[in-house]
Amino acid sequence: MLFVRNQMDFVMASRTKNAKPVSGVYAIRCLANGKIYVGSSADLNKRIGEHKARLRAGDHFHLPRLQQDWVAFGAGAFVFYEQPVKGSVATRRRFERMLILAWDALEHLNGYNKMVGGRWGPEASIRNTEDKLVRYRKFCRLPSSEREKPMVRDYVSTFVRNQRGSANPQECI
C-alpha cells in the first residue's frame, strides 16, 4: 500500500516523448493560493499533457476555477506532481479518493476537484441542481448572479420566478 505524507512525496512530473504509459495519481498545485487538483489516469504522461494543453489554450472548461487561476497567476505558479500506482483501476481510484479527502481538494474547501469517488462534492451538487432548474425554466439567472458560484439562501432572491412556477424568458440572461 502506498502512503503519501504530503505533496512533496510526489515526484515532479517530467515529460518524455516515447515513455511507456505509467498509471497512477497526479496533482496540480497552484503555489499562489495553495489550491490543488488531484486526478488519476492509466497514462500519467498523456493526462498531464492534456491538462497543460487545455490550460495553455485557455479552454479547460471542465475546471473553470483552475483555468481562472492559470490566467491570473500564470503557468509559473503551477506545479505538476505524479505518483505511479501499481495494481488495479480500483486501487488507483481509492488512492485518488484518499488524497482528495486528505488534502481537502474539493472546490468548496481548498481545491479544484468537483468529485470524489465518482460522487459530486457538495458545491458541485448544488450547482448541478441549480443548472437543472434553470434548464427546465423553473428559475432563471439574473445578470448579477455568477454561473460558477452556487446559490445559497442569500442568493435565492437573485432568481426570478413567475406565478406559474416557470421562469420568465425575457428576464433571463
Salt bridges, closest charged atoms under 4 A:
ASP9 OD1 - ARG5 NH2 3.44
GLU50 OE1 - ARG47 NH1 2.94
ASP59 OD2 - ARG54 NH1 3.89
GLU82 OE1 - ARG15 NH2 2.82
GLU107 OE1 - ARG65 NH1 3.80
GLU107 OE2 - ARG127 NH2 2.64
GLU123 OE2 - ARG65 NH2 2.57
GLU123 OE2 - ARG127 NH1 3.47
GLU130 OE1 - ARG141 NH2 3.71
ASP131 OD1 - ARG141 NH2 3.27
ASP131 OD2 - ARG147 NH2 2.83
GLU148 OE1 - ARG65 NE 3.87
GLU148 OE1 - ARG127 NH2 3.80
GLU148 OE2 - ARG147 NH1 3.82
